[in-house]
Amino acid sequence: HGWNELDGMGGIAETAKEVIGECGKVGGQVVVVCGSNKEAKKELEGLYGGDDGVKILGYTTEMAMWMKGADVLVTKGGPGTLAEAACVGVPTVISSYLPGQEEGNVDFVEKG
């Protein structure tokens, strides 16, 4: 199986816990990319640091590589991440978006 992937977003720790819990039920693997959110990275490493099915990352310049290896991407509706996901062809689930600013991106992905 490929790696599932979460992009840095508001509420990433809570979203990651839910995805990790569900994926763990079926033997899935999860990569969580916390970006510059050091608090979320530390919290998740504390919870899942010894779990072989979970990889916690901070900022990375290799998002395209992680996306190409993913079965699905869970992210907020930011245009940069959504554009990159479309370029690599990874199925995407939008977990949240900023009203107004990112709202139109949800419609774009749903119609994609």
C-alpha positions as CSV (number, residue, x, y, z in Angstrom):
1,H,0.0,0.0,0.0
2,G,1.1,3.6,-0.6
3,W,1.3,6.2,2.1
4,N,-1.6,8.5,3.0
5,E,-0.6,12.1,3.4
6,L,-1.8,15.0,5.4
7,D,-0.7,18.5,4.6
8,G,0.0,21.2,7.2
9,M,-3.3,22.9,8.1
10,G,-5.2,24.4,11.0
11,G,-6.3,21.6,13.4
12,I,-3.8,19.2,11.8
13,A,-3.2,17.3,15.0
14,E,-6.9,16.5,15.5
15,T,-7.4,15.6,11.8
16,A,-4.3,13.4,11.9
17,K,-5.5,11.5,15.0
18,E,-8.8,10.7,13.2
19,V,-7.1,9.6,10.0
20,I,-4.5,7.6,11.8
21,G,-7.2,5.9,13.9
22,E,-9.2,4.9,10.8
23,C,-6.2,3.8,8.7
24,G,-4.9,1.8,11.6
25,K,-8.1,-0.3,11.6
26,V,-7.2,-1.6,8.1
27,G,-3.4,-1.6,8.3
28,G,-2.9,1.6,6.5
29,Q,0.1,3.9,6.7
30,V,-0.1,7.6,7.3
31,V,2.4,10.4,6.6
32,V,1.6,13.7,8.5
33,V,3.3,16.8,7.1
34,C,3.1,19.4,9.9
35,G,5.0,22.1,8.0
36,S,6.2,24.8,10.4
37,N,3.7,23.7,13.1
38,K,6.2,22.5,15.6
39,E,3.6,22.1,18.4
40,A,1.5,19.7,16.3
41,K,4.7,17.8,15.2
42,K,5.8,17.4,18.8
43,E,2.3,16.3,20.0
44,L,2.0,13.7,17.2
45,E,5.5,12.4,17.6
46,G,4.7,11.9,21.3
47,L,1.6,9.9,20.4
48,Y,2.9,7.9,17.4
49,G,6.7,8.1,17.5
50,G,7.0,4.3,17.9
51,D,4.3,3.4,15.4
52,D,5.8,1.9,12.2
53,G,2.6,2.8,10.3
54,V,2.9,6.6,11.0
55,K,5.6,9.0,9.8
56,I,5.5,12.6,11.2
57,L,7.3,15.2,9.2
58,G,7.9,18.9,9.7
59,Y,8.6,21.3,6.8
60,T,9.7,19.4,3.7
61,T,10.7,20.5,0.2
62,E,9.7,17.0,-1.1
63,M,5.9,17.3,-1.1
64,A,5.6,16.2,-4.7
65,M,7.4,13.0,-3.8
66,W,5.2,12.3,-0.9
67,M,2.1,13.1,-2.9
68,K,3.1,10.8,-5.8
69,G,3.4,7.9,-3.3
70,A,0.1,8.6,-1.6
71,D,-3.2,6.8,-2.1
72,V,-5.1,9.9,-0.9
73,L,-4.3,13.4,0.3
74,V,-6.2,15.0,3.2
75,T,-5.7,18.7,3.3
76,K,-7.3,22.1,3.7
77,G,-8.5,24.0,0.7
78,G,-5.4,26.0,0.0
79,P,-4.7,26.7,-3.7
80,G,-1.0,25.8,-3.7
81,T,-1.4,22.3,-2.2
82,L,-4.5,21.6,-4.4
83,A,-2.6,22.7,-7.5
84,E,0.3,20.4,-6.6
85,A,-2.1,17.5,-5.9
86,A,-3.7,18.0,-9.3
87,C,-0.3,18.0,-11.0
88,V,0.7,14.7,-9.5
89,G,-2.8,13.2,-9.8
90,V,-3.4,12.2,-6.2
91,P,-7.1,11.9,-5.1
92,T,-7.8,14.7,-2.6
93,V,-10.1,15.1,0.4
94,I,-10.6,18.7,1.6
95,S,-11.0,18.6,5.4
96,S,-11.5,22.4,5.9
97,Y,-11.2,25.7,4.1
98,L,-11.1,29.4,4.8
99,P,-14.5,30.9,4.1
100,G,-14.4,33.3,1.2
101,Q,-10.7,32.9,0.4
102,E,-10.6,29.1,-0.2
103,E,-14.3,28.4,-0.6
104,G,-14.2,28.4,-4.4
105,N,-11.4,25.8,-4.3
106,V,-13.8,23.3,-2.8
107,D,-16.1,23.6,-5.8
108,F,-13.2,23.3,-8.2
109,V,-12.0,20.0,-6.6
110,E,-15.5,18.6,-6.4
111,K,-16.0,19.1,-10.2
112,G,-12.4,17.9,-11.0
